[in-house]
Amino acid sequence: MAHKYPVEFHVVKEESVNFEQNSAGEPTEFVRGTPGNLFMPKGFLNIKDDIYNLKLRPNDVWIITYPKSGTTWVQELVWLLLNDLDYKASAMDSVMSRVPFIEYYGLLTPTFVQNMQKKYTETGRALFSPTVSQLDSMDANKPRLLKSHLPFYVLPPGLVQTNKVIYVARNPKDVLVSYYHHHKLMNHTEFSYDFESFFNAFLADKVKYSPYWPHILDAYSQRNHPNMCFLYFEDLKKKFPDQIRKIARFLQKEISEEDVRDLANFLKFENVKLRWKPFEDELKNSGLFRENESFFRKGEVGDHKNYFTSEMNLKMKHWIEENLTGSDLRFPKHEAN
């Protein structure tokens, strides 16, 4: 029996005019949900019920983050831990084709999805994840590793009680900068904001997957659940071997110190970026990515210092303080290299 969806959405054209445009130059329609205020492209409405009613398997593992929080990097690590450190298979195919991004096709226009499917038919190569309806056909004898940027309340009910969940949080200052460049990378929309305008839109909850704070605070409130592994991007960058051990323990995978060293080396940012380049070239050829941007850009802690003005720093400081009132969540204070 299908669960009743907990959110009602309404179109908010006035919030998205001149923010993103589709390939025909028309403003992309966005919707906002009540309750929760979730801000998503209108295409999300086509798949929201399928996602909410996805049948969970006891051995499913989820990676959930707000966008641009180190998701793809952690996906690769977790996939390797779940697949006996199969480095060869990892290098052969993009992690995006190995780990389903469950709401992906709700972010794209129907025309763009058709073009991607045509490309797959022509090449036989999956550049991106299967659709929600295809998840049931995945091998039931192996854990499904699933990825989402959605908040918990629109994901399948009982998810944390049923499945292991790895949540990665990142300082919103660096999320904002990385998300700005991500919008410039994606070719299925025309992105028209300068950095200052995007900064203001982010703080006003007018970018995809907003609002930021309820997303992360909900996960943080569940950090002590035995099925939840709550991580910080900053700790992953500065104490990666320790974080590898922590994730392996959470997944009940035994690894040696040599394995930890090998994983840390294999997943160094520069090595990941180098292996990723052939897949990125394919995605640029397919029309999904623009030529002058890169998916793996810097992966740094503190990159916001290269972008924020003194006024932005002050606005961000007040925004963080306001939203963390009453919470003990604090981001690790690791200095950038």
LINJOZI-V16779 format. One record per residue. RES is the residue in one small letter. SS is DSSP state (H for helix, E for strand, - for the rest). Layout:
res = <RES & RES>
ss = <SS & SS>
This chain:
res = <m & a & h & k & y & p & v & e & f & h & v & v & k & e & e & s & v & n & f & e & q & n & s & a & g & e & p & t & e & f & v & r & g & t & p & g & n & l & f & m & p & k & g & f & l & n & i & k & d & d & i & y & n & l & k & l & r & p & n & d & v & w & i & i & t & y & p & k & s & g & t & t & w & v & q & e & l & v & w & l & l & l & n & d & l & d & y & k & a & s & a & m & d & s & v & m & s & r & v & p & f & i & e & y & y & g & l & l & t & p & t & f & v & q & n & m & q & k & k & y & t & e & t & g & r & a & l & f & s & p & t & v & s & q & l & d & s & m & d & a & n & k & p & r & l & l & k & s & h & l & p & f & y & v & l & p & p & g & l & v & q & t & n & k & v & i & y & v & a & r & n & p & k & d & v & l & v & s & y & y & h & h & h & k & l & m & n & h & t & e & f & s & y & d & f & e & s & f & f & n & a & f & l & a & d & k & v & k & y & s & p & y & w & p & h & i & l & d & a & y & s & q & r & n & h & p & n & m & c & f & l & y & f & e & d & l & k & k & k & f & p & d & q & i & r & k & i & a & r & f & l & q & k & e & i & s & e & e & d & v & r & d & l & a & n & f & l & k & f & e & n & v & k & l & r & w & k & p & f & e & d & e & l & k & n & s & g & l & f & r & e & n & e & s & f & f & r & k & g & e & v & g & d & h & k & n & y & f & t & s & e & m & n & l & k & m & k & h & w & i & e & e & n & l & t & g & s & d & l & r & f & p & k & h & e & a & n>
ss = <- & - & - & - & - & - & - & E & E & E & E & - & H & H & H & H & - & - & - & E & E & E & - & - & - & - & E & - & - & E & E & E & E & E & - & - & - & - & E & E & E & H & H & H & H & H & - & H & H & H & H & H & - & - & - & - & - & - & - & - & E & E & E & E & E & - & - & - & - & - & H & H & H & H & H & H & H & H & H & H & H & H & - & - & - & - & H & H & H & H & H & H & - & - & H & H & H & H & - & E & E & - & - & H & H & H & - & - & - & H & H & H & H & H & H & H & H & H & H & H & H & H & H & - & - & - & - & - & - & - & - & H & H & H & H & H & H & - & - & - & - & - & - & - & E & E & E & E & - & - & - & H & H & H & - & - & - & - & H & H & H & H & - & E & E & E & E & E & E & - & - & H & H & H & H & H & H & H & H & H & H & H & H & H & H & E & - & - & E & E & E & - & - & - & H & H & H & H & H & H & H & H & H & - & - & - & - & - & - & - & - & H & H & H & H & H & H & H & H & H & H & - & - & - & - & - & - & E & E & E & E & E & H & H & H & H & H & H & - & H & H & H & H & H & H & H & H & H & H & H & - & - & - & - & - & - & H & H & H & H & H & H & H & H & H & H & - & - & H & H & H & H & H & H & H & H & H & H & H & H & H & H & H & H & H & H & - & - & E & - & - & - & - & - & - & - & - & - & - & - & - & - & H & H & H & H & - & - & - & H & H & H & H & H & H & H & H & H & H & H & H & H & H & - & - & - & - & - & - & - & - & - & - & - & - & - & ->
